[in-house]
Amino acid sequence: MQKLTVAIDGPSGSGKSSVSKEAARRLGAAYLDTGAMYRAVTWHALDAGTDLSDAAAVEAAVKAADLFISTDPDLELVTIHGTDVTQAIREPFVSEAVSAVATNLAARAELVSRQRAIINAHERIVAEGRDITTVVAPDANARILLTASEEARLRRRGLQLGGTQSAEALEAQVLARDAKDSTVVNFTVAADGVATVDSSDLDFEQTVTAVLAAISAQD
Ligand code: C5P
């Protein structure tokens, strides 16, 4: 099969993880969730008692992190120093802390370099995150910004968390994380040459179809 790198960016709740994973399956490609890498190093820093406001300590923790992430779209597995953190990194305490790591430029540089190495090691891969189309893989065969209205994104995040949080608490959390994240990466406006797919009024299958169409139009 032909070599293929697909880069997909978008805000939380745009559906990018599940849609990217399904697109990878249908393309016979590997799948890289870069957000899971930021989450895993954040979990580890918290577990080690690192002060997240200490930039040098965060940088050191990320550089030393022994991180493994599965790139099989049918095997969700993230380990750090041998500990399986696949579920733990989805906990709200990690979501609340992750921007402190993601806004540390040295930590980002370290993770970007690891992400490029993973992408280069695969013949075919779909990588998703916030800066894949612009920083990690600007030369990808296909680049997509997956967006959705604020209302649609909050509705989806509510479903993902199982409806345990009040709408107001959820809204405050998601919007605060997006606002912090957007101080270092612009994932709301498509860069030159990046196709936008708006999933606000699309269901899952329609979104996957639209993403696959955008990939073949560029590849
Ligand atoms: O995609 P997900 O919501 O799991 O990402 C978690 C966090 O990781 C984001 O809120 C952001 O702070 C960070 N991130 C990033 N760059 C990426 C992917 C994720 O800064 N490429």
Boltz pocket constraint, residues with backbone or C-beta under 6 A from the ligand:
constraints:
  - pocket:
      binder: B
      contacts: [[A, 12], [A, 34], [A, 35], [A, 36], [A, 38], [A, 39], [A, 95], [A, 98], [A, 99], [A, 102], [A, 128], [A, 129], [A, 130], [A, 131], [A, 132], [A, 177], [A, 181], [A, 185]]
      max_distance: 6.0
